Amino acid sequence: MRHGKKINHLGRKTAHRKSMLANMACSLIEHKRINTTVAKAKALKQFVEPMITKSKEDTTHNRRIVMARLRQKEAVAELFRDVAAKVADRPGGYTRIIKLGNRLGDNADMAMIELVDYNEIYNAGKTEKKTTRRSRRGGSKPAAAAPVETKASNEEE
């Protein structure tokens, strides 16, 4: 039974697992996306998202906490300088996991984990913010859809 066992040990001892996650987090911060297995990507997401949240408030205490877990000065500096500025208005969910299929050598499930705000493809159409609210009363969509249906019915006759 696995009662109360919430973290995935990834087949490694504690020190090896912490070092591996710290190195992967530094690579993610540096390159903005990395390819890895699905299990490691999920473990990395749990590891890196609290640190990104801490980077939003630039205090000495938060820098020391993040430095203790990442162990690379350049990655901590980039996290607090560049990444924190991009995710300042986001309330959470800083990373995205995209499944890529299976690896040829051992058929492991592969995934790409990336920082959400750095993907230009997904964020291309979402740059402007919409401040209007939709009401349940009269809208333009049902009126626009009605002529399309009548044209289709006229063509069938």
Phi, psi and omega in degrees: 000148182241049179293130174075011180257096189266335184262149176274122183282347175058025177068028184225158172289167186299313183295318179295318180296316180295320178294317180297316180293324177296317178294319179293323178294319177296320177294321178295319180293322182287314187261349179073346173201143178220154176259134180202184177282161182296319181296317178292324179295319178294320178294322180293324179299315178293332182281319191268332184295319175298329178289324177294322177297318178293331182288344180292333175248108188275088175240162179298321180298314180294321177298321180291321178297314181292321180296324179295331181267326182273320176068019175226119186297321182293321180293320179294318179297317179292324178297313182284334183273302189267308186293318182297325179292325181286325185260016187300323184264000181271129184280359180155182179067057186276345183238158179228136178250122179244121182283138187249351184113200184253146178285143184293320187293310186233009176063030178282145177290121182256154180211157173250127175251134184217159173281129190298316187286351182260002180267110183287333183293311182286328185267006184296315182271356186252025184284326181270145179262138180259124185253354181278153178256147176269139177254163180281337180285186188331126178228164183278337185293313179296325180292323180287329182284332183296313180296328179297318180293321181292325178294320180295322180288328178290324181290331180287332181284000000 
